[in-house]
Amino acid sequence: MTTTPPTASISTTGPSSPIIARPRWTRAEWAKFRDLRRPRQLLIVTLMLGVVSAVLLVLTIPATRGTPLSETSTEDVLSASVLGVDAAAAVLVVLAAWFAGVEFRTGAITDALLRARGRSSMVTAKALVIAAAAAGTAIVTAVAVTIAGSLLARTAAGADWTEVLAAVGSLDHLRLVFGSTLLPVVCSILAVFGAIVFRSVTGGVLTPLALLAGSMLAGWLPEGIASMLRPSLPLGGVHNISGVAEAGGTEYIGALPALVVLVAWVAGGALLAAWRLRRQDF
């Protein structure tokens, strides 16, 4: 009897590195996100909430600023309407926390990690999927609230279309829109990391909310501490990028340092979530 020795080519395929496995994780997470019905429902709710919030914020200008809406400038009307994107960020945070944390609640994370070739790749894939969904939704919401603000500026504030279009295309307004769309994306990514670190949907929701609350409560601290703390938090970074800090309310450090602050928060959250996932037994 003769036997054929196994060829060496069969055993040469070792486990792929996390960098190679990352596109597979991303495709898997995107397919999971796309096939679920709840994310689509929440994205529609986000768009509707943004538009409704924009209209309400513009209509409350006379009560909050003490001037009739007909005497409010077009820039102020558009600026108030853009804040509707920030109001819609709450829904995106819930979506991100649910998408990343529901597997821990159901126990499906165990089976997913047993088939994983790199746990860090799972963190990156979830963050990329949520970032893409949040960015797309925030951009669409920003366009919708800008249209709503333009209509209100034309009808309620009495501006002509030439003035409205000039205000919409101004650098200040575009910068404000960019910052408003950046806040939901950053908060959603941090919600993913929080859900993984705390292994729960609740932990994911509370992570960005705690950072936002910290930015607001920092004003109660001594002035020297507050001036250093608020620009280093995500909300302060977004305010510097959008130009809100230049108008007051948040210490101005510049757009480029603020971008470094946001990148540092995202990178730090990713490292912490990856470390937590690698160290935890399921």
Solvent accessible surface area in square Angstrom, and as a share of the most:
residue,aa,sasa,rsa
1,M,238,1.06
2,T,138,0.80
3,T,122,0.71
4,T,123,0.72
5,P,101,0.64
6,P,119,0.75
7,T,82,0.48
8,A,79,0.61
9,S,79,0.51
10,I,128,0.65
11,S,97,0.63
12,T,96,0.56
13,T,117,0.68
14,G,53,0.51
15,P,123,0.78
16,S,22,0.14
17,S,49,0.32
18,P,58,0.36
19,I,130,0.66
20,I,107,0.54
21,A,2,0.02
22,R,76,0.28
23,P,67,0.42
24,R,119,0.43
25,W,31,0.11
26,T,36,0.21
27,R,152,0.56
28,A,53,0.41
29,E,1,0.00
30,W,106,0.37
31,A,33,0.26
32,K,66,0.28
33,F,11,0.04
34,R,135,0.49
35,D,102,0.53
36,L,60,0.30
37,R,170,0.62
38,R,120,0.44
39,P,0,0.00
40,R,121,0.44
41,Q,90,0.40
42,L,36,0.18
43,L,39,0.19
44,I,106,0.54
45,V,71,0.41
46,T,1,0.00
47,L,59,0.29
48,M,117,0.52
49,L,65,0.32
50,G,0,0.00
51,V,46,0.26
52,V,79,0.46
53,S,15,0.10
54,A,0,0.00
55,V,45,0.26
56,L,100,0.50
57,L,65,0.32
58,V,0,0.00
59,L,91,0.45
60,T,60,0.35
61,I,3,0.01
62,P,50,0.32
63,A,92,0.71
64,T,105,0.61
65,R,122,0.45
66,G,64,0.62
67,T,57,0.33
68,P,68,0.43
69,L,23,0.12
70,S,74,0.48
71,E,130,0.58
72,T,14,0.08
73,S,51,0.33
74,T,3,0.02
75,E,95,0.43
76,D,55,0.28
77,V,0,0.00
78,L,2,0.01
79,S,38,0.25
80,A,5,0.04
81,S,0,0.00
82,V,0,0.00
83,L,80,0.40
84,G,0,0.00
85,V,1,0.01
86,D,46,0.24
87,A,42,0.32
88,A,1,0.01
89,A,8,0.06
90,A,57,0.44
91,V,20,0.11
92,L,5,0.02
93,V,5,0.03
94,V,65,0.37
95,L,3,0.02
96,A,0,0.00
97,A,0,0.00
98,W,29,0.10
99,F,3,0.01
100,A,0,0.00
101,G,0,0.00
102,V,25,0.15
103,E,14,0.06
104,F,24,0.10
105,R,165,0.60
106,T,94,0.55
107,G,38,0.37
108,A,49,0.38
109,I,4,0.02
110,T,49,0.29
111,D,81,0.42
112,A,9,0.07
113,L,11,0.05
114,L,144,0.72
115,R,170,0.62
116,A,25,0.19
117,R,130,0.48
118,G,10,0.10
119,R,66,0.24
120,S,25,0.16
121,S,0,0.00
122,M,2,0.01
123,V,2,0.01
124,T,40,0.23
125,A,0,0.00
126,K,0,0.00
127,A,11,0.09
128,L,91,0.45
129,V,4,0.02
130,I,2,0.01
131,A,20,0.15
132,A,59,0.45
133,A,11,0.08
134,A,2,0.02
135,A,34,0.26
136,G,35,0.34
137,T,15,0.09
138,A,1,0.01
139,I,99,0.50
140,V,83,0.47
141,T,1,0.00
142,A,4,0.03
143,V,83,0.47
144,A,25,0.20
145,V,0,0.00
146,T,18,0.10
147,I,100,0.51
148,A,14,0.11
149,G,0,0.00
150,S,11,0.07
151,L,91,0.45
152,L,30,0.15
153,A,0,0.00
154,R,93,0.34
155,T,104,0.60
156,A,36,0.28
157,A,13,0.10
158,G,60,0.58
159,A,8,0.06
160,D,81,0.42
161,W,114,0.40
162,T,108,0.63
163,E,81,0.36
164,V,0,0.00
165,L,118,0.59
166,A,69,0.53
167,A,5,0.04
168,V,36,0.21
169,G,51,0.49
170,S,41,0.26
171,L,143,0.71
172,D,112,0.58
173,H,14,0.06
174,L,95,0.47
175,R,67,0.25
176,L,24,0.12
177,V,29,0.16
178,F,113,0.47
179,G,0,0.00
180,S,5,0.03
181,T,16,0.09
182,L,33,0.16
183,L,13,0.07
184,P,1,0.00
185,V,22,0.13
186,V,7,0.04
187,C,3,0.02
188,S,1,0.00
189,I,19,0.10
190,L,8,0.04
191,A,0,0.00
192,V,0,0.00
193,F,8,0.04
194,G,3,0.03
195,A,0,0.00
196,I,2,0.01
197,V,22,0.13
198,F,126,0.52
199,R,88,0.32
200,S,38,0.25
201,V,30,0.17
202,T,89,0.52
203,G,11,0.10
204,G,0,0.00
205,V,30,0.17
206,L,103,0.51
207,T,33,0.19
208,P,1,0.00
209,L,76,0.38
210,A,63,0.49
211,L,32,0.16
212,L,35,0.17
213,A,42,0.33
214,G,26,0.25
215,S,10,0.06
216,M,136,0.61
217,L,113,0.56
218,A,2,0.01
219,G,45,0.43
220,W,216,0.76
221,L,75,0.37
222,P,84,0.53
223,E,151,0.68
224,G,47,0.45
225,I,87,0.44
226,A,5,0.04
227,S,40,0.26
228,M,140,0.63
229,L,65,0.32
230,R,57,0.21
231,P,7,0.05
232,S,46,0.30
233,L,17,0.08
234,P,1,0.01
235,L,22,0.11
236,G,3,0.03
237,G,0,0.00
238,V,4,0.03
239,H,46,0.21
240,N,0,0.00
241,I,13,0.06
242,S,7,0.05
243,G,19,0.18
244,V,53,0.30
245,A,5,0.04
246,E,95,0.43
247,A,96,0.75
248,G,44,0.42
249,G,65,0.63
250,T,17,0.10
251,E,48,0.22
252,Y,121,0.46
253,I,65,0.33
254,G,11,0.10
255,A,45,0.35
256,L,130,0.65
257,P,63,0.40
258,A,0,0.00
259,L,82,0.41
260,V,90,0.52
261,V,27,0.16
262,L,5,0.03
263,V,88,0.51
264,A,60,0.46
265,W,81,0.28
266,V,41,0.23
267,A,48,0.37
268,G,37,0.35
269,G,15,0.14
270,A,32,0.25
271,L,130,0.65
272,L,93,0.46
273,A,0,0.00
274,A,9,0.07
275,W,123,0.43
276,R,63,0.23
277,L,2,0.01
278,R,135,0.49
279,R,171,0.62
280,Q,41,0.18
281,D,121,0.63
282,F,69,0.29
